[in-house]
């Protein structure tokens, strides 16, 4: 299983406008998918100096869903760079990085799914 860095941060500038371009229906669907993944396979949520890291159990289906979700985020939320990485323990990690107001926006996201309600700060 090879996790790709799906971030386009090195190839593009982040948008200064912190806004999502998804329609209400698409936003609801995206949010529900993130919550379902987090509740079923999420193991941690960590705020970082430049954004947020969400950790998931390693499984091919989880990796596929993360890749799909991150692809949507990179399209609709260009104010952040979204990628999938591997933790030191082999876990899947969704890393979202931004700057200025985008960091605060990321810190306010992904707080509803059960494992992420136990917030960790770095």
GIDAZI-V852266 format. One record per residue. N is the residue number from 1. PHI is phi in radians with two decimals (none if undefined). D_FIRST is the distance of its C-alpha to the first C-alpha in whole Angstrom. Layout:
# GIDAZI-V852266
((N PHI D_FIRST) (N PHI D_FIRST))
This chain:
# GIDAZI-V852266
((1 none 0) (2 -2.10 4) (3 -1.57 7) (4 -1.62 10) (5 -1.40 13) (6 -1.62 15) (7 -1.42 18) (8 -1.84 21) (9 -1.04 23) (10 -1.24 24) (11 -1.85 25) (12 -2.56 27) (13 -1.51 30) (14 -1.30 29) (15 -1.17 32) (16 -1.37 35) (17 -1.46 35) (18 -1.54 33) (19 -2.74 33) (20 -1.78 31) (21 -1.71 31) (22 -1.25 30) (23 -1.20 33) (24 -0.99 34) (25 -1.16 32) (26 -1.16 29) (27 -1.09 29) (28 -1.08 30) (29 -1.11 27) (30 -1.07 24) (31 -1.06 26) (32 -1.10 26) (33 -1.15 22) (34 -1.08 21) (35 -1.10 24) (36 -1.06 22) (37 -1.12 19) (38 -1.13 20) (39 -1.17 23) (40 -1.53 20) (41 -2.30 17) (42 -1.25 19) (43 -2.16 20) (44 -3.01 21) (45 -2.41 23) (46 -2.36 24) (47 -1.37 27) (48 -2.06 27) (49 -1.06 29) (50 -2.02 28) (51 2.83 26) (52 -2.67 24) (53 -2.25 20) (54 -1.99 19) (55 -1.92 17) (56 -2.30 15) (57 -1.11 13) (58 -1.36 10) (59 -2.82 9) (60 -0.97 7) (61 -1.19 11) (62 -1.15 11) (63 -1.07 9) (64 -1.10 10) (65 -1.15 14) (66 -1.05 13) (67 -1.04 13) (68 -1.14 16) (69 -1.13 18) (70 -1.16 17) (71 -1.06 18) (72 -1.12 21) (73 -1.05 22) (74 -1.13 22) (75 -1.39 24) (76 -1.61 27) (77 -2.22 27) (78 -1.23 27) (79 -1.41 29) (80 -2.34 26) (81 -1.81 22) (82 -1.89 19) (83 -2.57 16) (84 -2.04 13) (85 -2.27 12) (86 -1.92 11) (87 -1.32 14) (88 -1.04 16) (89 -1.57 15) (90 1.58 11) (91 -1.16 12) (92 -1.41 11) (93 -2.27 14) (94 -1.62 16) (95 -1.95 18) (96 -2.12 22) (97 -2.21 24) (98 -2.64 28) (99 -2.49 31) (100 0.85 35) (101 -1.12 35) (102 -1.12 31) (103 -1.12 30) (104 -1.08 33) (105 -1.10 31) (106 -1.08 28) (107 -1.10 29) (108 -1.55 31) (109 -1.68 28) (110 1.02 26) (111 -1.84 28) (112 -1.56 29) (113 -1.20 26) (114 -0.81 27) (115 -1.08 24) (116 -1.45 25) (117 -1.25 29) (118 -1.59 29) (119 -1.20 29) (120 -2.09 28) (121 -2.06 29) (122 -2.03 29))
